[in-house]
Amino acid sequence: MEKEQFAMKSIRRLPILAALFTLASCVAIPVAESDNLADEFNFGVMVMAHGGSDEWNAHLAEAIEPLQERYPVEMALGMADAGSIEDAIRRLESRGVNHVGVVRVFVSGESWYDRTLQILGVQDGAPPRPDPERLEEIRAEMRMPMGFWKVDTELAFHVSVDGLADAGEIDEVITSRVRGLSSDPANEVAVVIAHGPGDDDENRRWLEKISERTGNAGEQLGLREIRVFTLREDWPEKRNEAEQEIRSYVEQANSQGLTPIVVPFRLQGFGPYERVLDELDYRADGLGLLPHENVGLWISSQADLMEAEALAHHQYMAGIP
């Protein structure tokens, strides 16, 4: 029977899940069509993230430790790299998993979303895996592994939609970072900086969503202002413009006797911001969103959501009331 995948594009899935459970209890699937789908339900999690230094990867591994006590969990690091994704899939297969919740730990839920669906075979668009010789040539040409092919697998995938910028759990992360650096809030401004995309419309969405995540800090801490910027790091012309905007804001704050508190809205570390802010006065602790328990809580909540979706789908397809 043709493999079916769920990849909901609704940002808020809970009403949909309720409908799925209702549907699963009401709709009978003919036995002839459901015999092969009545297998044991074995759920596992693939955590996708950019990855980086040993410290970067260790912080992510620490964040998902509680999740590993509940599910088989494998990491696929990189910018939706088919090679890393396929390796994680093979490890999950070897652990007896047949449904996979794919939790994408990126700032924006838009990042590599369609690309991921294509690699997993949920959407058309990815080519077959290259032969080994050609694959080595492709990898040699890449600065970072970004293989793109459809992974051959029978696993069912349930892919998260939201990013960290959508996550209410991150409000407290931002608040705690600013609070830890603040000493005179009436004379301080917070400068929240994220990587940012190339597309202008998508960039506006990044700014809007991250600004929502700073609302809690604004209400609780009494700073003069909190401003969100994206550096648009991978697009030189847009990056130059963004750097000037960020530096101008910090310089203006300095000239007004205000202390800028710089908080990266990136998963780990301070990124390139020390160089961007060279010779300017500001306060920072060098921490990204990790380490903080709320990042792990959000990852776990996404995994739970994917498990509920996967179970509803499994029961519906198997005709289980």
N, C-alpha and C positions, 0 to 999 in steps of 0.2 A: 504494500500500500504506500502511496506517495507520502513521504515524510512531511509533516506540517510543523511550522515554527510559529511561535508567537513573538512579535516584536512591536509592541504597542507604541504608538506615536503620541498618545495622550500624555500630557505632563503629569496629571494626577490620575492614578490608575485604580484607586480603591473602589469607586462606584462600579467600574468595569469588572473588577474582581468579584464584587458581590453579584453582579449579573451572571458572571461565568459560573459561580457556584450554584446559582438558581437554575441555570441552563443545564448544568451537569446533573442536577437532581431530577429534572423534568423530561429530558430528551433521551429516548432509547435508541441506541445504535444497534443495527442488526448484528447478530453474533458473528455471522460470516465475515463481516468487515472489522470486527473488533477483537477477534481471537489473538492476533499478533500484537495487540496493543494492551493486553491485560497483564503484561509482565510486571514484575515487582518495580515499584517506583523508587529509584535511587537517585537522589539529588546531590549535586555538587556545585561548587562555585569557582568560576574563573574571575580573578581580579585583574583588570587591565589598568595599567598606569604607565606614565612616561618612563620612569626609572632614571637612574643616574649613578652617582658615586656609591661606594659601599655604604657610606653613612645614609644616603638617600634611601637606598633599598632596605637597609636595616630598620629605619624608622617605619617604613610601610609594613615590613614583616611584623614588627612589634604591634602595629595598629590592628592587624588581622589575626593576632594570636587567639583572642576570644572566639572568633569565628571558626577557627580551625578545631576548636573543641566540639563544635556542633555539626560541621559538614566537612567532607573532603574539599580542600581548597588548594588551588594552584594559581600562581601568578604568571601573567603574560606581560612582560615589560617591553616598552617601545611605543612608537607612534602607530599603533594598529599594524604591527609587523606580522605578516602571515606566518613567518617562521616561528616566532615566539608563541603566537596563538596556537599553531599546530602542535608545538612541543607540549604546551599546557593541555591541549585536548588529548594527546596520547597518554599523558600521565593520568588524566581523569578517567579515560577508558580503562586503563590498567587497574584502576581502583573500583571498577564495577559501576561507575556512574552512567545513567542513561538520559538524565535531564540536567542541563547546565544553566545556572543563573550567571549571566555575564554582568558583573558589576564594574562599570567603567569609571575609574577614579580620576576624572579630569575636571578642570575648572568649569568648562562649559559642556553641557550635554550634547551640543552640536558637534563637538570635536570628534572627527573620524567616525561618526555614527553610521552613515551610509556605507562607508568603506568597511567597517566591521561587519555589518549585515551581509555584505557581498562576500567577504572572506569566509564567513560561516555558512554561506549558501542560503541564508534567509531571503536575500534579494539576489536577482541576477546581476551580472556585471563583472564578476571576477573571472579571469582566465584560468585554465587548468594549471597545475603546478609545473614549473619548468623542469626539464631534465636536469640531472645533477651537474653536468658540465656548464650548462647555461646559467644555472642558479649560482654557481660559484662566480661566474663572470659578473652577474648582476650585483652580487654582494660586494665584490671588489670595487664596483663603481659608486657605491653608496657611502656617504659620510656617516649615516646612521642606518641600521637595518630597517628597511621599509618594504619588505617583500609584499607582493600583492598577487595572491592566487586563491582559488577556492579550495578549502580544506575538504578532503574526502573523508566523511565520517557519517555515522548513523545517529549520532547524538542529537537530541532536540535542544534548541537554544532559546533562552528567554532573556532578552537584552534590556538592561536598564536604560532609561531615557534621560534622567536628570544628571546634572553635574553638581560640583561642590557649590557653585554660585546659586543653585536652587535650594540648597539645604539649610533649613532653619537651625540645624545643629551647629552650623558654622558661626552663627551670630555670637555665641558665647566664646568661640575661639578668638574672634576679632576683639571682643570686649576684654577678654583676659590679657591679650597681647598689649592692648593700649593701656589698660589699667596698670600692668606691671611696669610700664615706662613713664607713667604720668606722675607728676609731683605738684603741678600748678595748672590745673585744667583750664582755668579762665584765660591763661596766656599760652595755650598750646593748640596746635592743629594736628590732626592725624592725616597722614598721606598714605593711602592704601594703593599699592601698585601691583598690577597683574601683567601676565605675558601679553595677552591680546592677540586677536586674529588679524588677517589682512583685509578682509572684506569690511567696508565701512558700516553697512547695516548690521552685520554680526557684531562688530565692535560696539555699536550703540547698545545692543542687547547685553553684551558683557558688562558694560558700565552700569546699565540699569539694574541688572540682577545683583551685581556685587554691591552696589549702593544700598540695596535692600538689606544685605547682610550686615551693613554697618549701622543700621537704624537703632539697634539695641545699645550699642556703644554710645551713640549720640544722645540717647535719652538718659542713660545711667551716669555718664562720666562728666558731663558738663563742659566739654571742650569747646573752644571757640568755633571750630569747624572740622568736619571730616570730608576729605575729597578723595575721589577714586580716579585713578589713571590707569591706562594700559600703555605699555611700552612698545607693543607691536614689534617684538624683537626680531622677527625673521624677515622683515620687509624694510630694507635700508632707508628708503625715502620717508616712509611713514614713521619709522623709528626715530630718525633725526628730528622730525617735527615733534614727536611725542617727548623726546628727551628735552628739547627746548621748553616745552610746556611744563614739564615736571620741574626742571631747574628754575624756571621763572617763578613758579608758585613758591618753591622753597626759598628762593632769594627774597621774594616779596615778604614772606613770613619773617625771615631774618631781619629785614629792614624795619619791620613793624615791632620788633622786640618779642616776637612769638617764637616758641620752640616747636619745630616740626617733629612729630613722632612718625617714623616710617615703618609701615607694616606690609610685608609682602603677602599678596593673595596668591600664593603658589604653594604646592603641597609641601615642599621641603626647602629650607635654606633661604639665603638672601639673594640668590641669583646674581645678575649683573648690576644690581642697583648701587653697590658701593662705587663702581666706576662711573655710573651715570651721575651720582651725587658728589663726585670728587670735589674737594675743597669747599663744600657747603657745610653749614652747621645743622645737625639734626641728631635725633636720638633713635637708636634701634638696638634690638637684641640679636639680630641675625637669624631669627626663627621664622620659618614659614608656618603653615597650618599644623604641621607635625613638628614635635610631638604634642598631641592633645587627645584626650580620650574621646572627645566628641567626633573626631574624624572616624575612629573605629566604630562608634555607635551608628554613624550614618552609613558606613559600609555594611554593617550588620543589618540595619533596617532595609537597605536595598536588597540584600540577599534574601531576607525574609519575604519581601514583596515578590521577588522572583520565584521563590519556592511556592508561595500561595498560587501564583499565576500558573506555574508548571503543574502543580497538583490538580488545579481546576481543569486545565487542558487535558491532562492524562486521564482524569476520571470521565470527562466528556467523551473523549475519543474511545475509551474502553467500555463505555456504557455502564459505568459504575454509578449507582444512585447515591 
